[in-house]
């Protein structure tokens, strides 16, 4: 089967992961900008990181026959320092025209703080100014519903943004319905010990349908699995879903959303 992995942090993964993904049929990935495993103290560190995302990582992926795309932003875990945010947000437009950049992401909220919300609103404006797709990170656990609503309100307040060009990731049982009802796309993240298991993700597909939903591993520095999408696909197959439905969720849906950026080709 063909799978697009629409949210994975390959800078934190090994070349063995690339090999395993290629063998499994994952030949296209998109990588949102993320936390580096430590707090960066200056915009120069982000320039190096954005170079890694737009130059070094596509070349590493290509050695395994994988197309690598990325997203550019200041992630919410580092948005509390407004001086740093000012410096980083000034350089983000410099990278949006690069050939493998799909949009602004993963922006959002981490602790739902006032500073995070201010930086989020500014990055939404950057996306609107440059007609970019948006990929959103929603906060964890008890903060998720509140944070998801704050994020959706902030995007709706920027009237130049079409919600159909925004995917709100890390959806769970208590947020998926509202995200879809408000016109956004939703991502379900498959983690071994948190977020969605394959079983929970397929439950959500069966409840809410298979339109405007994608599944991803968001594999990063922590406990995560770059082949998690295959396990969810197998759960769909075990429950009797036809191959056409599996192809829709894991290939057609992400391709449909991502193809709104003319740079994307699966």
C-alpha positions as CSV (number, residue, x, y, z in Angstrom):
1,X,0.0,0.0,0.0
2,X,1.0,3.6,-0.4
3,X,1.2,5.8,2.7
4,X,1.9,9.5,3.0
5,X,3.3,10.3,6.5
6,X,2.1,13.9,6.9
7,X,3.7,14.6,10.3
8,X,7.0,13.2,11.4
9,X,10.2,14.8,12.8
10,X,12.9,13.0,10.9
11,X,15.7,15.2,12.3
12,X,15.2,13.1,15.4
13,X,15.2,9.8,13.6
14,X,17.9,7.5,12.3
15,X,18.7,6.4,8.8
16,X,17.4,3.0,9.7
17,X,14.0,4.6,10.2
18,X,14.2,6.0,6.6
19,X,15.1,2.5,5.3
20,X,12.2,0.8,7.2
21,X,9.7,3.4,6.1
22,X,10.7,3.1,2.4
23,X,10.4,-0.7,2.6
24,X,7.0,-0.4,4.2
25,X,5.7,1.9,1.4
26,X,6.1,5.3,3.0
27,X,7.7,7.3,0.2
28,X,6.5,10.8,1.1
29,X,6.9,12.6,4.4
30,X,6.3,16.1,5.7
31,X,8.1,17.4,8.7
32,X,6.8,20.4,10.8
33,X,9.3,22.6,12.6
34,X,9.5,21.5,16.2
35,X,11.4,21.7,19.4
36,X,15.0,20.5,19.1
37,X,15.0,18.6,22.4
38,X,16.4,21.7,24.1
39,X,15.5,25.4,24.1
40,X,17.4,27.4,21.5
41,X,18.6,30.8,22.6
42,X,18.9,32.7,19.4
43,X,17.5,33.2,15.9
44,X,20.8,31.9,14.5
45,X,20.0,28.5,15.9
46,X,16.7,28.6,14.0
47,X,18.5,29.5,10.8
48,X,20.6,26.4,11.2
49,X,17.5,24.3,11.9
50,X,15.6,25.7,9.0
51,X,18.6,25.0,6.7
52,X,18.5,21.4,8.0
53,X,14.8,21.1,7.3
54,X,15.0,22.6,3.8
55,X,18.3,21.3,2.5
56,X,20.0,18.6,4.6
57,X,17.0,16.5,5.4
58,X,15.5,16.3,1.9
59,X,18.9,15.1,0.7
60,X,19.1,12.4,3.4
61,X,15.6,11.2,2.6
62,X,16.3,11.1,-1.1
63,X,19.0,8.4,-0.5
64,X,16.1,6.1,0.5
65,X,13.7,7.1,-2.3
66,X,11.6,9.3,0.0
67,X,10.3,12.8,-0.8
68,X,10.8,15.1,2.1
69,X,8.7,18.2,2.6
70,X,8.6,20.5,5.6
71,X,6.9,23.3,7.4
72,X,8.5,26.4,9.0
73,X,7.6,28.2,12.2
74,X,8.5,28.9,15.8
75,X,6.9,26.0,17.7
76,X,4.8,26.8,20.8
77,X,7.2,25.2,23.3
78,X,9.6,28.0,22.5
79,X,7.0,30.8,22.2
80,X,7.2,32.0,25.8
81,X,10.3,34.1,25.2
82,X,8.9,37.0,23.3
83,X,12.3,38.5,22.5
84,X,13.4,35.3,20.9
85,X,10.0,35.1,19.1
86,X,10.4,38.6,17.7
87,X,13.8,37.6,16.1
88,X,12.6,34.2,14.8
89,X,9.3,35.5,13.3
90,X,11.3,38.0,11.3
91,X,13.3,35.3,9.5
92,X,10.4,32.9,8.8
93,X,9.3,34.6,5.5
94,X,12.8,34.1,4.2
95,X,12.2,30.3,4.0
96,X,8.6,30.1,2.8
97,X,9.5,30.2,-0.9
98,X,11.9,27.3,-0.7
99,X,10.9,24.4,-3.0
100,X,10.0,21.9,-0.3
101,X,8.3,24.2,2.2
102,X,4.5,23.6,2.3
103,X,3.4,26.2,4.9
104,X,3.6,27.4,8.4
105,X,3.6,24.8,11.2
106,X,3.4,23.3,13.6
107,X,2.1,26.4,15.3
108,X,-0.3,26.3,18.2
109,X,-0.3,26.3,22.0
110,X,1.5,24.3,24.6
111,X,0.4,25.6,27.9
112,X,-2.3,28.0,26.6
113,X,-0.3,31.0,28.0
114,X,-0.8,34.6,26.9
115,X,2.6,34.8,25.3
116,X,2.0,31.6,23.3
117,X,-1.3,33.0,22.1
118,X,0.3,36.3,21.0
119,X,3.0,34.4,19.0
120,X,0.3,32.1,17.5
121,X,-1.7,35.1,16.3
122,X,1.4,36.6,14.7
123,X,2.2,33.4,12.9
124,X,-1.3,33.0,11.6
125,X,-0.9,36.5,10.1
126,X,2.3,35.5,8.5
127,X,0.5,32.5,6.9
128,X,-2.2,34.8,5.7
129,X,0.3,37.4,4.3
130,X,2.0,34.7,2.3
131,X,-1.0,32.5,1.4
132,X,0.4,29.4,3.2
133,X,-1.2,26.2,4.5
134,X,-1.2,25.9,8.3
135,X,-0.4,22.9,10.5
136,X,-1.4,23.2,14.1
137,X,-0.2,21.6,17.3
138,X,-2.8,21.3,20.1
139,X,-1.8,21.0,23.8
140,X,-1.9,17.9,25.9
141,X,-4.2,16.2,28.3
142,X,-6.6,18.5,30.3
143,X,-5.5,21.6,28.4
144,X,-6.4,20.2,24.9
145,X,-10.1,21.2,24.6
146,X,-9.5,24.7,25.9
147,X,-6.4,25.1,23.7
148,X,-8.0,23.7,20.6
149,X,-10.9,26.2,21.0
150,X,-8.5,29.1,21.5
151,X,-6.6,28.1,18.4
152,X,-9.7,27.8,16.2
153,X,-10.9,31.1,17.4
154,X,-7.6,32.8,16.6
155,X,-7.6,31.3,13.1
156,X,-11.2,32.3,12.5
157,X,-10.4,35.9,13.7
158,X,-7.9,36.1,10.8
159,X,-10.6,36.3,8.1
160,X,-8.1,35.8,5.2
161,X,-7.6,32.1,6.3
162,X,-9.8,29.4,4.8
163,X,-10.3,26.7,7.5
164,X,-10.1,24.1,4.7
165,X,-6.4,25.0,4.4
166,X,-5.7,24.3,8.1
167,X,-5.1,20.9,9.7
168,X,-5.4,20.8,13.5
169,X,-3.3,17.9,14.7
170,X,-3.3,15.7,17.8
171,X,-7.1,15.5,17.8
172,X,-8.7,13.2,20.4
173,X,-12.2,12.0,21.3
174,X,-13.2,15.3,22.9
175,X,-12.0,17.6,20.1
176,X,-12.4,15.8,16.8
177,X,-16.1,16.6,16.3
178,X,-15.8,20.3,17.0
179,X,-12.7,20.6,14.7
180,X,-14.6,19.1,11.8
181,X,-17.8,21.0,12.6
182,X,-15.9,24.3,12.3
183,X,-14.5,23.4,8.8
184,X,-10.9,22.4,9.6
185,X,-9.0,19.3,8.8
186,X,-8.1,17.1,11.8
187,X,-5.0,15.0,12.4
188,X,-4.9,11.9,14.7
189,X,-1.5,11.2,16.1
190,X,-0.6,7.6,16.8
191,X,1.7,7.3,19.9
192,X,2.5,4.1,21.8
193,X,1.8,5.5,25.2
194,X,-0.3,8.7,24.7
195,X,-2.5,10.5,22.2
196,X,-4.3,7.9,20.0
197,X,-3.7,4.2,19.8
198,X,-4.5,2.5,16.4
199,X,-7.7,1.2,18.0
200,X,-8.8,4.5,19.3
201,X,-8.0,6.2,15.9
202,X,-10.0,3.7,14.0
203,X,-12.9,4.1,16.5
204,X,-12.8,7.9,15.7
205,X,-12.9,7.2,11.9
206,X,-15.9,5.0,12.4
207,X,-17.7,7.6,14.4
208,X,-16.8,10.7,12.4
209,X,-16.3,9.4,8.9
210,X,-13.2,9.5,6.8
211,X,-13.4,13.0,5.2
212,X,-10.9,15.7,6.2
213,X,-9.0,13.4,8.5
214,X,-5.4,12.1,8.3
215,X,-3.4,9.9,10.6
216,X,0.2,10.4,11.4
217,X,3.0,9.1,13.7
218,X,4.5,12.5,14.8
219,X,7.5,10.4,15.6
220,X,10.1,12.6,17.4
221,X,12.7,12.5,20.2
222,X,10.4,10.7,22.6
223,X,8.6,7.3,22.7
224,X,7.1,7.1,19.2
225,X,6.9,4.9,16.2
226,X,7.6,5.9,12.6
227,X,5.6,2.9,11.3
228,X,2.6,3.6,13.5
229,X,0.4,4.4,10.4
230,X,0.9,0.8,9.2
231,X,-0.5,-0.5,12.5
232,X,-3.6,1.7,12.2
233,X,-4.0,0.5,8.6
234,X,-3.8,-3.1,9.8
235,X,-6.5,-2.3,12.4
236,X,-8.8,-1.0,9.7
237,X,-8.2,-4.1,7.7
238,X,-8.8,-6.4,10.7
239,X,-12.2,-4.7,11.2
240,X,-13.2,-5.4,7.6
241,X,-12.7,-1.9,6.0
242,X,-12.0,-2.2,2.3
243,X,-8.7,-1.3,0.8
244,X,-10.3,1.7,-0.8
245,X,-11.1,3.2,2.6
246,X,-7.6,2.4,3.9
247,X,-6.1,4.1,0.8
248,X,-8.3,7.1,1.4
249,X,-7.2,7.6,5.0
250,X,-3.5,7.1,4.5
251,X,-2.9,8.4,1.0
252,X,-5.8,10.2,-0.6
253,X,-6.7,12.4,2.3
254,X,-3.2,13.8,3.0
255,X,-2.5,14.2,-0.7
256,X,-5.8,16.1,-1.1
257,X,-4.9,18.5,1.7
258,X,-1.2,18.9,0.9
259,X,-1.9,19.4,-2.8
260,X,-3.4,22.8,-2.0
261,X,0.2,23.8,-2.0
262,X,1.4,23.7,-5.6
263,X,4.8,22.5,-4.5
264,X,3.5,19.2,-3.3
265,X,3.7,16.0,-5.4
266,X,3.2,12.6,-3.9
